[in-house]
Amino acid sequence: MGKGAGGPRALSRLGMIYDVAVIGGGAVGSAIARELSRYELNIALLEAAPDVGMGTSKASTAIWHTGFDAKPGSLEARLMRRSYALMEQFAPEAGIPIERTGGLLIAWSEEQLATLPALLDKAKQNGVADVYLIAADEVYRLEPRLGPGALGGMLVPGEHVLCTYTVPLACATQAVVNGITLKLNHSVKAIQSRDGFHVLGGPGGSVECRWIINAAGLYSDEIDRLLGHHDFIVTPRRGELIVFDKFARSLINHILLPVPTAKTKGVLISPTVYGNVLLGPTAEDLPDKTATSTSASGLQTLLEKGRAILPELLNEEVTATYAGLRAATEHSDYQIRLHAGQRYVCVGGIRSTGVSASLGIAEYVAGLLQEAGLTLKPKLQFKSIRMPNIGEAATRPYQSAEMIAANPTYGQIVCHCERVTLGEILAATRTVIPARTVDGLRRRTRVLQGRCQGFNCHGAVVSLLARETNQNPSQLMMLEQDHVA
Ligand SMILES: Cc1cc2nc3c(=O)[nH]c(=O)nc-3n(C[C@H](O)[C@H](O)[C@H](O)COP(=O)(O)OP(=O)(O)OC[C@H]3O[C@@H](n4cnc5c(N)ncnc54)[C@H](O)[C@@H]3O)c2cc1C
């Protein structure tokens, strides 16, 4: 038998010794926990926040990347490609909202136009064969409302949008359903290694494990240092975005992509699976890992770029703005390293493609563990899950006569902007990983996410959540102040 797998469960003076502890419940850590939950292993997923998916993963642009523009031969390129195929299967099976829009990369200068053949070649090297160079008239035929000056483009039919909230929630849910232990509000602050196992300490208590997976996102370098490594430094790269109201949705047919640079994929205009339009993100390196507020200058830059790409977009109303921090490092590739002797895998520096690549990363990490001697014995059954649909491409509960007939609370709308029903709110508080915060409820249902931003239903939503989760409404509001990005 390999090290620690499938054997009798050892107990120490603290209790269970887990075979594997995953630090960080973002898209990446949750996907790793899900992947490992296929096997006869005792796994803990440790997340500092009160919910999964509250870090960078909730603030992405939500593009389901093909990996066409990744650096050929890089780990990122390889894992994005693999992940794309895995997501193709997992998303429909688990009910992760996706919308198959396709992407249209547009050249706005002679210099950019000249780089398109090389980009096409790069896509092909990355195994993305379904890409086509198109002339300016075809660009305008596909996207008639584009601003003047497009000189040509590249069509990437496989580039789509997904729900960035549901990806980590679905992965963590399936992991829990398949037996892992999820510890929320569990921040790892210290690591001691002795007698063949690690002790992960923090204010939430201690956890003992044989293997550590570091998927701590922006803090992955700090966890790496706790284990004695100095392989990379995370510099938060802020991306600000503007969300336009649903009336803007008819302005575009595809994700409108810029020609990427070495530093960033650039400012794009994209549909969302909720029926809005996103403009962003910016790319600005900052010293602060908590700087998730937007800035006047960042938003101004976006508006100027947006006006040039799609002038009519600026006539539309803005629903919200937000910012996320990419875990950029001094290296261009993911920082995934196996330290077999230490029984440690670092999964850091997953900067701008981690939601798309999460399933591929998870499979790769499982392979590294196996390579290092951990026995991966498949369970007799890997249970499937189905997440509630919050996307516009499939039927939502308020549209389903069948659901309403079976449960009339699916006919009672609480959030009118996003048409979220009482039934969905109740279900979100009673599910495998229940919503305990208003933001958690938003990410599970879309409540408060619409054009009024909760002006009409905030009070009702807080009261409902407080009643269903046995919390005091004022405590809930304070939690919200602490954790909304
Ligand atoms: C503006 C922007 C746009 C993006 N657009 C896209 C896109 O279109 N498509 C795409 O695929 N990707 C996109 N990305 C990138 C993607 O969001 C990230 O690569 C991905 O979310 C990284 O996931 P993660 O799990 O590594 O990090 P996170 O989601 O940050 O998760 C890390 C988790 O670790 C927890 N944690 C940290 N320290 C500790 C500790 N000590 N103890 C316990 N828990 C801890 C955190 O609370 C957090 O929940 C974008 C990112 C940004 C910022």
The ligand as a MOL file (V3000), in Angstrom:
LIG
                    3D

  0  0  0     0  0            999 V3000
M  V30 BEGIN CTAB
M  V30 COUNTS 53 58 0 0 0
M  V30 BEGIN ATOM
M  V30 1 C -9.7850 40.7250 -13.0960 0
M  V30 2 C -9.5720 39.2500 -13.3140 0
M  V30 3 C -10.0730 38.6470 -14.4460 0
M  V30 4 C -9.8910 37.2790 -14.6410 0
M  V30 5 N -10.4830 36.6830 -15.7130 0
M  V30 6 C -10.4050 35.3370 -15.8510 0
M  V30 7 C -11.1100 34.7030 -16.8760 0
M  V30 8 O -11.8050 35.3500 -17.6510 0
M  V30 9 N -11.0130 33.3550 -16.9870 0
M  V30 10 C -10.2540 32.6100 -16.1350 0
M  V30 11 O -10.1860 31.3980 -16.2940 0
M  V30 12 N -9.5780 33.2010 -15.1330 0
M  V30 13 C -9.6490 34.5420 -14.9660 0
M  V30 14 N -8.9870 35.1620 -13.9610 0
M  V30 15 C -8.0720 34.3880 -13.1400 0
M  V30 16 C -8.7830 33.5420 -12.1310 0
M  V30 17 O -9.7720 34.3140 -11.4740 0
M  V30 18 C -7.7490 33.0160 -11.1370 0
M  V30 19 O -6.6870 32.4140 -11.8340 0
M  V30 20 C -8.3870 31.9810 -10.2270 0
M  V30 21 O -9.5370 32.5030 -9.6200 0
M  V30 22 C -7.3910 31.5540 -9.1830 0
M  V30 23 O -8.0330 30.6270 -8.3400 0
M  V30 24 P -7.3420 30.2200 -6.9880 0
M  V30 25 O -8.1840 29.1520 -6.4070 0
M  V30 26 O -5.9110 29.9250 -7.2550 0
M  V30 27 O -7.3460 31.5410 -6.1200 0
M  V30 28 P -8.4820 32.1450 -5.1770 0
M  V30 29 O -9.8010 32.1380 -5.8070 0
M  V30 30 O -7.9720 33.4550 -4.6810 0
M  V30 31 O -8.5470 31.1070 -3.9830 0
M  V30 32 C -7.5450 31.0280 -2.9960 0
M  V30 33 C -8.2570 30.7780 -1.6920 0
M  V30 34 O -7.2920 30.5320 -0.6730 0
M  V30 35 C -7.7830 31.0660 0.5190 0
M  V30 36 N -6.6350 31.2530 1.4130 0
M  V30 37 C -5.5960 32.1060 1.2410 0
M  V30 38 N -4.7220 31.9790 2.2630 0
M  V30 39 C -5.2230 31.0300 3.0780 0
M  V30 40 C -4.7680 30.4500 4.3010 0
M  V30 41 N -3.6270 30.8440 4.8790 0
M  V30 42 N -5.5300 29.5020 4.9040 0
M  V30 43 C -6.7000 29.0870 4.3180 0
M  V30 44 N -7.1660 29.6110 3.1600 0
M  V30 45 C -6.4350 30.5510 2.5490 0
M  V30 46 C -8.4320 32.3740 0.0990 0
M  V30 47 O -9.3670 32.8240 1.0560 0
M  V30 48 C -9.0600 31.9910 -1.2260 0
M  V30 49 O -10.4140 31.6180 -1.1060 0
M  V30 50 C -9.1520 36.5220 -13.7100 0
M  V30 51 C -8.6550 37.1460 -12.5710 0
M  V30 52 C -8.8830 38.4880 -12.3610 0
M  V30 53 C -8.3960 39.1270 -11.1080 0
M  V30 END ATOM
M  V30 BEGIN BOND
M  V30 1 1 1 2
M  V30 2 1 2 3
M  V30 3 2 2 52
M  V30 4 2 3 4
M  V30 5 1 4 5
M  V30 6 1 4 50
M  V30 7 2 5 6
M  V30 8 1 6 7
M  V30 9 1 6 13
M  V30 10 2 7 8
M  V30 11 1 7 9
M  V30 12 1 9 10
M  V30 13 2 10 11
M  V30 14 1 10 12
M  V30 15 2 12 13
M  V30 16 1 13 14
M  V30 17 1 14 15
M  V30 18 1 14 50
M  V30 19 1 15 16
M  V30 20 1 16 17
M  V30 21 1 16 18
M  V30 22 1 18 19
M  V30 23 1 18 20
M  V30 24 1 20 21
M  V30 25 1 20 22
M  V30 26 1 22 23
M  V30 27 1 23 24
M  V30 28 2 24 25
M  V30 29 1 24 26
M  V30 30 1 24 27
M  V30 31 1 27 28
M  V30 32 2 28 29
M  V30 33 1 28 30
M  V30 34 1 28 31
M  V30 35 1 31 32
M  V30 36 1 32 33
M  V30 37 1 33 34
M  V30 38 1 33 48
M  V30 39 1 34 35
M  V30 40 1 35 36
M  V30 41 1 35 46
M  V30 42 1 36 37
M  V30 43 1 36 45
M  V30 44 2 37 38
M  V30 45 1 38 39
M  V30 46 1 39 40
M  V30 47 2 39 45
M  V30 48 1 40 41
M  V30 49 2 40 42
M  V30 50 1 42 43
M  V30 51 2 43 44
M  V30 52 1 44 45
M  V30 53 1 46 47
M  V30 54 1 46 48
M  V30 55 1 48 49
M  V30 56 2 50 51
M  V30 57 1 51 52
M  V30 58 1 52 53
M  V30 END BOND
M  V30 END CTAB
M  END
